[in-house]
Amino acid sequence: KYILVTTLRKLAESLKLKPKTVGNIAGYATSIPELLTITTSSLRGLSGASVYNIISSNVINFIQYIGAILLNKNVDKIKNRPIIIILVIFTILIPIVLLKMNIELNIMIAPIFVILYILFRVINDNVHKMYLKNEDEKIEHEIELEEEKESKNRFQTIKYIIYLVITGFLLYFVGDKLGNTLETLCKLFNISEAIIGILLGFITSIPELMTFFESQKHYKKEDDDMLGVVEATNNLLTSNILNLFAIQTIGILITSIL
């Protein structure tokens, strides 16, 4: 909360990024925990835990997003985003269907996931161009007005980038400790990979919980709830498709190689 989320917000403000872009960046940043857990569990032969981790994370992300929207009374702001919400629901249904049908996540699935990742991103971009053009133009105009009031602070930008790099190193060491913990729980205490995966989903979804609420809280101060919803929605979709199609593919490749 105090390193990753706060630094990301400050960096976005320093660079004068659009809420949509900030949401996408937040989606990548908040998926780092999933990347760590999937990588470490796959390296230790716990591929089952990684599958349940992704399902659990994506379900919890969606629940947290809806909760944040409801608590901030922004339900009316997502009425123009049904296609994006449908894409998010697909990121939950696809792994569940694969699990129910006992389809093994092997190397043959990897290229399909990559194609689906690209497809989902293209659909999302086209949704913004086709249905949210007026909103995007309004947001761009407001950002331009802000840029006229304030100049970019290069020192602040560099400082926040350094903070993010340091955070990356910290997460690397956390990931190493996490991998040892997973292996111990499974092999020494005989806890099933499914239970561990579900628990990991709760843990790795904490960053999204922070960003969903923080984005809407941030724009409440500016009296423009729409900007917060745009950011949170893009955060949700980017995080979920990254978890399922990109990070899960990394886990599949690691398992196949080993």
Summary of the structure (lengths in Angstrom):
residues: 258
radius of gyration: 18.8
end to end distance: 34.6
largest distance: 60.6
contacts: 874
relative contact order: 0.25
helix: 84%
strand: 0%
